[in-house]
């Protein structure tokens, strides 16, 4: 699609590109929020073994994420560098949902752990082959500081839309299957199949409509994976952007992993089939729905504020508010459903900023790299970013399940619908989601405060790049 006369992206281009986050958010929301409790309560893995299965499975991503980034940087086809990956791997990515959410009829804890490890690694690889090229399109579509914030806003709209649909519908699907005489496993497979199918369409749509830069606009790519990794490490804004990105998502993922345990075993007192009075919804659907609907509604506010005061300052404001709310969570009395719903709305305000602003900050490191090296390496940077994102989820699952295992968490017996956890496990759940989450957010705030690339510095970088480009053009003309 062509650019507008003013150099801005057409509205339709932003919308179509933004739909790509539907598939990403559906996959990540299911895994962030429900995978840990799926492993303990459905697969039947000991929490400590389940934590190692997820962590070991993501180690492979230390290789495949940057590798896919380098491959996409060096790919040259009539359709561009990134879009062929979307065409080829969209359907396999949809199937990755089913791989992750099938509990095999295997006896023995170690064989189960090995299967989960392999399923986690395979599904992550299929995700990488789509998401890294998709994200690498962002700095190629627009090189404008504020336009990238707008583009991230469109992405986050579909991200929140998918997160809402997944977070609300998945517990309802599992609940409906169980009430109809089925099992939790059947409910999870059905949910995974539905959302996996819905993830395929956006990437095919992007392939056929959103265009990359022409070959003449690209800078030469000659660095090896090792050389490019070394160059990326020398990129100071990249270091800060990666640190704040990881800390932000570890805090979010830790909250997401613990939340189902908190809602079921603390707020609803262990009643697995309880529904919120007046709403008729499972507690997970109600809380996550309110949180994510609020996040979607306030998304334009954060985009507006970032344009007014800068991405960094806007994100710091959101983090400060979020820290206060996290410290209030352990004070919620057991069974306090209404207060939990109110806190969900408040937290949704900061969750909105946590989704859009780090993603809007990250593309700016590409121009800094181009200024220093004379080349553009979107693939390697977004490969690293995608790996960091998946690592935060695996790390959060690992920490939560390790802590629950050591503090006596017990999976409910098959067929039991009301089950009480020991006091030590309940205390661990509340500490993880409150003080530990707040400490991670404080660290995120500090790193964001130190981030060196604001709007003025970014514009100076762009100005220097334009001058360099003009000098090259004049030498070529001569």
C-alpha positions in Angstrom: 0.0 0.0 0.0 1.4 3.5 -0.8 2.2 6.1 1.7 0.1 9.2 2.0 1.3 12.5 0.4 2.4 13.8 3.8 4.6 10.8 4.3 2.4 9.3 6.9 1.1 5.7 6.7 -2.4 5.3 5.4 -4.9 4.3 8.1 -5.7 1.0 6.4 -2.1 0.0 6.3 -1.9 0.5 10.1 -5.0 -1.5 10.7 -4.0 -4.4 8.5 -0.5 -4.5 10.0 -1.9 -4.2 13.5 -4.0 -7.4 13.0 -0.8 -9.4 13.2 -0.8 -8.9 17.0 -4.0 -10.9 17.2 -2.2 -14.2 16.5 0.7 -13.3 18.8 -1.6 -12.2 21.7 -3.8 -15.2 21.4 -0.8 -17.5 21.7 0.9 -15.6 24.4 -2.2 -14.9 26.5 -3.1 -18.6 26.6 0.5 -19.5 27.6 1.1 -16.6 30.0 -2.0 -17.1 32.1 -3.1 -20.7 31.8 -0.1 -22.8 30.9 1.3 -23.2 34.4 -2.0 -24.2 36.0 -2.6 -26.5 32.9 0.7 -28.3 33.6 0.0 -28.8 37.3 -3.7 -29.4 37.3 -4.4 -31.1 33.9 -1.1 -32.7 32.8 -0.4 -33.6 36.4 3.3 -32.6 36.5 5.0 -31.8 39.8 5.3 -28.0 39.8 9.2 -28.1 40.0 9.5 -30.5 37.1 6.9 -28.5 35.1 9.1 -25.4 35.6 12.2 -27.1 34.2 10.2 -28.3 31.2 9.2 -24.8 30.2 12.7 -23.3 30.9 14.7 -26.0 29.1 12.3 -25.8 26.1 13.0 -22.1 25.7 16.8 -22.5 25.7 16.5 -23.6 22.0 15.2 -20.1 21.4 18.6 -18.7 22.3 19.6 -20.0 18.9 16.6 -19.9 16.7 15.3 -16.4 17.4 18.5 -14.5 16.4 19.1 -17.1 13.7 15.7 -16.4 12.1 16.4 -12.7 12.4 19.6 -13.0 10.5 18.0 -15.3 7.9 15.2 -12.8 7.3 17.7 -9.9 7.0 19.6 -11.8 4.3 16.5 -13.1 2.5 15.8 -11.5 -0.9 12.7 -12.4 -2.9 10.3 -10.6 -5.2 8.0 -10.3 -2.1 10.7 -8.8 0.1 12.6 -10.1 3.1 9.9 -10.6 5.8 6.6 -11.3 4.1 7.5 -14.8 2.6 7.9 -16.1 6.2 4.3 -15.0 6.9 3.0 -16.9 3.8 4.9 -20.1 4.5 4.6 -20.4 8.2 1.1 -18.9 9.0 -0.6 -22.3 9.0 2.1 -24.2 10.9 2.0 -21.4 13.5 -1.8 -22.0 14.0 -1.1 -25.7 14.5 1.5 -24.8 17.2 -1.4 -24.0 19.5 -2.6 -27.6 19.5 1.0 -28.9 20.1 1.3 -26.9 23.2 -2.1 -27.8 24.8 -2.3 -31.5 24.3 -1.7 -33.6 27.5 -0.4 -37.0 26.3 -1.5 -40.2 28.0 2.0 -40.9 29.3 2.8 -42.5 32.6 5.7 -41.2 34.7 6.8 -37.7 35.6 10.1 -37.7 33.7 8.5 -38.8 30.3 5.8 -36.2 30.8 8.4 -33.6 31.4 10.4 -34.5 28.3 7.2 -34.3 26.2 6.3 -30.9 27.5 9.9 -29.7 26.9 9.8 -30.8 23.3 6.3 -29.5 22.7 7.3 -26.1 24.2 10.4 -25.9 22.0 8.6 -26.9 18.8 5.7 -24.5 19.3 8.2 -21.7 20.1 10.1 -22.4 16.9 7.0 -22.1 14.8 6.1 -18.9 16.6 9.6 -17.5 15.9 9.3 -18.1 12.2 6.3 -15.8 12.0 6.7 -13.3 14.7 10.3 -12.2 14.1 9.7 -11.3 10.4 6.4 -9.7 11.4 7.9 -7.4 14.0 10.9 -6.7 11.8 8.5 -4.9 9.4 7.8 -2.2 12.0 11.0 0.0 11.5 10.8 -0.7 7.7 7.2 0.5 7.4 7.9 3.8 9.2 11.0 5.7 10.4 9.1 8.5 12.1 9.4 8.7 16.0 5.7 9.5 16.6 4.4 7.4 13.7 6.0 4.3 15.3 4.1 5.0 18.5 0.9 5.2 16.4 1.7 2.0 14.6 2.4 0.3 18.0 -1.0 1.6 19.1 -2.8 -0.1 16.3 -0.9 -3.3 17.0 -1.7 -3.1 20.7 -5.4 -2.5 19.9 -5.6 -6.0 18.2 -3.3 -7.3 20.9 -5.7 -6.3 23.6 -8.7 -7.5 21.5 -7.2 -10.9 21.2 -6.1 -10.9 24.8 -9.6 -10.1 25.9 -11.2 -12.7 23.7 -8.7 -15.4 24.8 -8.6 -14.5 28.5 -12.4 -14.4 28.7 -13.4 -17.2 26.3 -10.8 -19.8 27.3 -12.0 -20.3 30.9 -15.6 -20.2 29.6 -14.9 -22.9 27.1 -13.2 -25.1 29.7 -16.0 -24.5 32.1 -18.7 -25.3 29.5 -16.9 -28.6 28.5 -16.6 -29.7 32.1 -20.2 -28.9 32.9 -21.2 -30.8 29.8 -19.4 -33.9 31.1 -16.1 -33.4 29.4 -12.7 -33.0 30.8 -10.4 -30.0 31.4 -8.1 -31.4 28.8 -10.8 -31.4 26.1 -11.7 -27.9 27.0 -8.1 -26.6 26.6 -7.7 -28.4 23.3 -10.9 -26.9 22.0 -9.9 -23.4 23.0 -6.4 -23.9 21.5 -7.9 -25.1 18.2 -10.3 -22.2 17.9 -7.6 -19.5 18.6 -5.0 -21.3 16.6 -7.3 -21.1 13.5 -8.0 -17.4 14.1 -4.2 -16.7 14.2 -3.6 -17.8 10.7 -5.7 -15.2 8.8 -3.9 -12.0 9.8 -0.5 -13.0 8.6 -1.8 -14.1 5.2 -3.6 -10.8 5.0 -0.4 -8.9 5.8 1.5 -10.8 3.2 -0.9 -9.8 0.4 -1.4 -6.2 1.4 1.5 -4.6 3.4 4.5 -3.8 1.3 8.1 -3.6 2.4 10.7 -1.1 1.2 12.1 -1.6 -2.3 15.4 -3.2 -2.7 17.0 0.1 -3.5 16.1 1.5 -0.1 17.8 -1.3 1.8 21.3 -1.0 3.1 23.7 -3.9 2.4 23.7 -6.9 4.7 27.1 -8.5 5.1 27.7 -9.2 8.8 27.6 -12.7 10.2 25.4 -13.7 13.1 28.4 -13.4 15.5 29.5 -10.1 14.1 25.9 -8.7 14.2 25.4 -9.9 17.8 28.7 -8.1 18.8 27.5 -4.9 17.1 24.1 -5.2 18.8 25.8 -5.4 22.2 27.7 -2.2 21.4 24.4 -0.4 20.8 23.8 1.3 24.2 20.1 2.2 23.7 19.5 -1.4 22.7 20.9 -2.6 26.0 18.6 -0.3 28.0 15.6 -1.0 25.8 16.1 -4.7 26.2 16.5 -4.4 30.0 13.4 -2.4 30.4 11.5 -4.6 28.0 12.5 -7.8 29.8 11.8 -6.4 33.3 8.5 -5.1 32.3 7.4 -8.4 30.8 8.8 -10.5 33.6 6.6 -8.5 36.0 3.6 -8.8 33.7 4.1 -12.5 33.1 4.7 -13.3 36.7 1.4 -11.6 37.5 -0.3 -13.5 34.7 1.0 -16.9 35.8 0.1 -16.4 39.4 -3.3 -14.8 38.8 -5.4 -18.0 38.1 -4.0 -19.6 41.3 -4.9 -16.4 43.2 -8.4 -16.2 41.8 -9.3 -19.8 42.2 -7.7 -20.7 45.5 -7.8 -17.4 47.3 -10.6 -15.2 46.0 -13.0 -18.2 45.2 -11.7 -20.3 48.1 -10.8 -23.3 45.9 -14.2 -23.7 44.2 -13.1 -24.7 40.6 -16.6 -24.2 39.1 -17.6 -21.0 41.0 -19.0 -18.1 39.1 -19.0 -14.4 39.9 -22.3 -13.4 41.4 -24.4 -11.2 39.1 -22.1 -11.8 36.1 -22.4 -15.6 35.8 -18.8 -15.8 34.6 -15.8 -17.8 35.8 -13.7 -15.5 38.0 -10.8 -15.7 35.6 -13.0 -14.5 32.7 -14.4 -11.6 34.8 -11.1 -10.3 36.1 -9.1 -10.7 32.9 -12.0 -9.3 30.9 -12.3 -6.1 33.0 -8.5 -5.6 33.1 -8.1 -6.0 29.4 -11.2 -4.0 28.3 -9.9 -1.1 30.5 -6.4 -1.5 28.9 -8.0 -1.2 25.5 -10.1 1.8 26.3 -7.2 3.8 27.8 -4.8 2.9 24.9 -5.4 6.2 23.0 -4.6 8.1 26.2 -1.1 6.6 26.5 -0.4 7.2 22.8 -1.5 10.9 23.3 0.6 11.2 26.4 3.7 9.7 24.8 3.4 12.3 22.0 3.0 15.1 24.5 5.8 14.3 27.0 7.7 11.5 25.3 7.6 7.7 25.6 10.0 7.4 28.4 8.3 9.8 30.8 4.8 8.5 30.0 6.0 4.9 30.8 7.5 6.0 34.1 4.2 7.5 35.1 2.4 4.3 34.3 4.9 2.2 36.2 4.6 4.4 39.4 0.8 3.9 39.4 1.2 0.1 38.8 3.7 -0.4 41.6 1.2 1.1 44.1 -1.6 -1.2 42.9 0.7 -4.3 43.1 1.4 -3.6 46.7 -2.3 -3.5 47.5 -3.1 -7.0 46.1 -1.9 -9.0 49.1 -4.2 -6.9 51.3 -7.3 -8.2 49.5 -9.2 -10.4 52.0 -10.0 -14.0 51.0 -13.4 -14.2 49.2 -13.4 -10.4 48.3 -14.7 -10.7 44.8 -16.0 -7.2 44.4 -12.7 -5.6 45.5 -10.8 -7.9 43.2 -12.9 -6.7 40.3 -12.2 -3.0 41.2 -8.5 -3.7 41.4 -8.6 -5.4 38.0 -10.0 -2.2 36.4 -7.3 0.0 38.0 -4.5 -2.4 37.0 -5.8 -2.4 33.4 -4.8 1.3 33.1 -1.1 0.5 33.7 -1.3 -2.8 31.7 -2.2 -0.7 28.7 1.0 1.4 28.9 3.1 -1.8 29.6 2.0 -3.2 26.3 2.3 -0.2 24.0 5.2 2.0 25.3 8.1 -0.5 25.5 7.1 -1.7 22.0 7.1 1.9 20.7 10.5 2.6 22.3 12.3 -0.5 20.9 12.3 0.3 17.1 14.3 3.5 17.7 17.4 1.5 18.5 17.5 0.5 14.8 18.5 4.0 13.6 21.2 4.3 16.3 22.6 1.0 15.0 22.4 2.3 11.4 24.2 5.5 12.4 27.1 3.5 14.0 27.4 0.7 11.5 26.1 2.0 8.2 23.7 -1.1 8.0 20.2 -2.0 9.2 19.7 -5.2 11.1 16.0 -5.2 11.9 15.9 -9.0 11.9 18.6 -9.6 14.4 17.2 -6.9 16.8 13.7 -8.3 16.6 15.0 -11.8 16.8 16.6 -10.8 20.1 13.5 -9.0 21.2 11.3 -12.0 20.4 13.6 -14.3 22.3 13.6 -11.9 25.3 9.8 -11.9 25.2 9.5 -15.7 25.3 12.3 -16.0 27.9 10.3 -13.7 30.3 7.3 -16.1 30.1 9.4 -19.2 30.6 11.3 -17.5 33.5 8.0 -16.4 35.1 6.6 -19.9 34.8 9.8 -21.4 36.2 9.9 -19.1 39.3 6.2 -19.5 40.1 6.1 -23.2 39.8 9.4 -23.7 41.7 8.0 -21.5 44.6 4.7 -23.3 44.6 6.4 -26.7 44.6 8.6 -25.8 47.5 5.7 -24.2 49.5 3.5 -27.3 49.3 1.1 -26.6 46.4 -1.1 -29.6 45.6 -2.9 -30.4 42.4 -6.6 -31.2 43.0 -7.5 -34.9 42.6 -9.3 -35.8 39.4 -13.0 -35.2 39.6 -12.8 -32.9 42.6 -14.4 -29.4 42.1 -13.7 -27.9 45.5 -10.1 -28.0 46.8 -8.3 -26.0 49.5 -4.6 -25.3 49.2 -2.3 -25.4 52.3 -1.7 -22.0 54.0 1.9 -22.0 52.9 1.0 -22.3 49.3 -1.6 -19.5 49.6 0.9 -17.2 51.3 3.4 -17.9 48.5 0.8 -17.0 45.8 0.1 -13.6 47.4 3.7 -12.7 48.0 4.6 -13.6 44.4 1.9 -11.4 42.9 2.3 -8.5 45.3 5.8 -7.6 46.7 7.8 -9.6 44.1 5.9 -8.1 41.2 6.3 -4.6 42.7 10.1 -5.0 43.0 10.4 -6.0 39.4 8.4 -2.9 38.4 10.6 -0.7 40.5 13.6 -2.1 38.6 11.8 -1.4 35.3 11.2 2.2 36.4 14.9 2.8 37.2 16.1 1.4 33.8 13.5 3.4 32.0 14.6 6.6 33.8 18.2 5.9 32.6 17.2 5.1 28.9 19.3 7.5 26.8 17.3 7.9 23.6 14.5 10.5 23.9 12.7 12.3 21.0 15.3 15.0 20.6 18.2 12.6 20.4 16.3 10.3 18.1 15.6 13.3 15.7 19.3 14.2 15.7 20.1 10.6 14.8 17.6 10.7 11.9 19.0 14.1 10.8 22.6 12.7 10.7 21.3 9.7 8.7 19.6 11.9 6.2 22.7 14.0 5.7 24.7 10.8 5.2 22.2 9.6 2.6 22.3 13.0 0.8 26.2 12.9 0.7 26.0 9.4 -0.8 23.5 10.5 -3.4 25.6 13.5 -4.4 28.7 11.3 -4.8 26.7 8.9 -6.9 25.4 11.6 -9.1 28.9 13.0 -9.6 
